[in-house]
């Protein structure tokens, strides 16, 4: 299976097959770098790889949202860490362009392929992935082109509320299409063609989206959560949605960055929190500094000027742990731990029966298992601490802080959960340019002003100024 996945990735990323040279004029005019019939397995593998690279990579992940939520810190070039960037910055433009022109466009091709070339399971998997991409876009920008995406060169922007509702419907359709009897799928680098795991991913995305809307539409969110069958959700770490990177050229992008550059470290904010809780994940999340005079883990401060950041000492600050910057480190997109935290919140909101504290405890244990921590005594000691025990009177704090710790490395979703739950309480770095505020969204890319200006203007009029400090619809303050 792994060999087939690698073959599909190679084909997808190197533009698939080529044509044999012919003397016919018609055949000479054929583009040798394209295929007359797209292959769903190649397209699926390519989207999984490119989607993981986007989520886990430079522009959006470790060079952007991981700085906002203070999982990582910039130690050399600190503009993004100080929130000093414009609508042409890579975090803004590359995220938007990759999502629309690469991910959504190729998923739309899979969905449109006829029977015989594709099957219902390819379409269901593509629809689930497409829903994830649109959720990512809506969480970052707010109102985005959704219903007219791919249908117009100047697509209207849908309100964030409408995007969430549309994705819920798309996920229902994905679950209807996904059926083990509907044919096998190849090229699946995440689940290896396991259709039941795809169904669980789609259902688990519905739970994630329902909680996004819960502070705005509590009754509707309750109905959506109640419609889900717990047996159809991600239930263990083997069912988590993650891409496991392999040998070159499919290395983890965080590894690729550290091979060439040396300008990020783990944040002091999260190191200090892990130390305060005697958290056994600290030696997983961080490496000891290379300077042997530093005998303990040490994080870098966020939001410093370039000079101040440099002066901390490159070798005196801990890098992120090897589990995150190794060549084959996985890009985790939806973990079992997150699913259990979501169930804890659903129970705390009384959307489902069950004890929120039990789900909360299971979520922490699932996070420990995800990172290879199995010492039962250490886990019990951690859970027994007053600062860790579930507080039913302030469930947002308990779930928000522990979810932030468990989502280490998953910048985009850690950023969304921090905005939604309002915990942990983070402080902007001293050299920030937003009057001590942390970003609440991304700008729309500058190209939208010139290419789709009227629709962008309508979105701005509806949701608020196109600035980093405008809260999005889901973010009730």
PyMOL commands that set and color helices and strands:
alter all, ss='L'
color gray80, all
select helices_A, chain A and resi 2-13+25-28+40-56+58-68+80-82+90-112+120-141+160-177+180-182+195-212+218-226+230-232+237-239+253-260+268-276+282-285+306-310+314-316+322-325+336-348+356-370+376-384+392-406+411-421+446-451+453-463
alter helices_A, ss='H'
color red, helices_A
select strands_A, chain A and resi 72-74+144-145+157-158+241-244+264-266+330-334
alter strands_A, ss='S'
color yellow, strands_A
deselect
rebuild
show_as cartoon
